[in-house]
Amino acid sequence: MTFKLVLASNNQGKLAELQALLAPLGIELVRQADLGVPEADEPFRTFVENALAKARHASQHTGLPALADDAGLCVDAFGGLPGVDTAFYATRFGFEKGDDNNVRALLEQMADVANRRAALISTLVAVRSPQDPEPLIAVGRVAGEITRKPVGSNGFGFDPVMFIPRFGQTFAQLPVAVKNANSHRGLAARQMLELMRERWAT
């Protein structure tokens, strides 16, 4: 038996990645834009609160169970920031919004910073309805260090400056399949799959 789950995101890449993972459970993932759902507000300061708000919003508009994610970079030297503001990080320093400018702004801000530790976080939240009292919450976290210049051409976002000690490379240097299997989103998605299998699959 298959059932529809609305993805509270309009990102085609994210849709394809999560759809492949959830297919074994008979879940058909549908982008919220394809169902006429507007973007949700994300007023909160934590990933989990924003993801929950997005999932509830999508479920409210469609009457379907919903899945949402919120992700970002947390830099130790900056007290965990940019965190939920990661997508707009560059705009704080006069750059236009975008991955390349985010990387440029980060490297400029960290030019004289010795502590390079940082983590990429992905928080996935799923609800059966807007009133679901027990949302499923999965968190993927990958710790590493910010390099002093971009290295590698795979991936996107902060992948070229996120050095992963256990691989001895940045995320952008790893083969895409290896990166996806070990990324913050990959870890969260596998966790979510297990939670859905345990709690929702009947």
C-alpha positions, 0 to 999 in steps of 0.5 A: 500500500502506498501513501502520499507524503508532502515534502515541505520544500520545493528543492528538486534535488532534495525531493529525488534524494528523499524519494529514493530513500522512502520508496521501500516504505511505499511512500510517494513524496510530493513537493508542496509547490505541486499542491499549491502550498506557499512557503512557510514562515521560519521565525524560530532560532532552532532547526527543530522548531523551524522544521516542525513549523514547515511540516505542520504548515504543509500538512495544514494546507494539504490534509496529508502527512508532511515531511520537512527539513531545516539544515545549516552550519554551526561554527564553534567559534561563532557560538553555533552561528550561522545556524538557522540563518545559514542560507542568508549568511552572506547577506549579513556582510553585503554579499548577495544570497548564494552558496559561493558568497556564503563560502566567501563571507565565512572564510573572510570572517574566519581569516584570523580564527584559530578554532576551525571546528564546525558541524553541518546539521540536518533536522527532519521532522514528519507529522501525520497531521497538523495536530500530531502530538508525536512528530518524528524527529531525526537529526544528522550531524557531521563534525569537521573543520573549516578549511582556509580555502575551498577544495574540491568541486563536488557538492554544494553549499559549504561542502568545499570548505568542510574538511571531514577528518575521518575521510581526510578530505572536504565533502566536495572532494568525496565521490557524490555517493560517498558524500550522500551516504555520510552527509548530515542529510543522509544520516537524518534521512536514514534515521527518519526511515527507521522511525517511519518504519517503526511508528507509521508502517502498518 
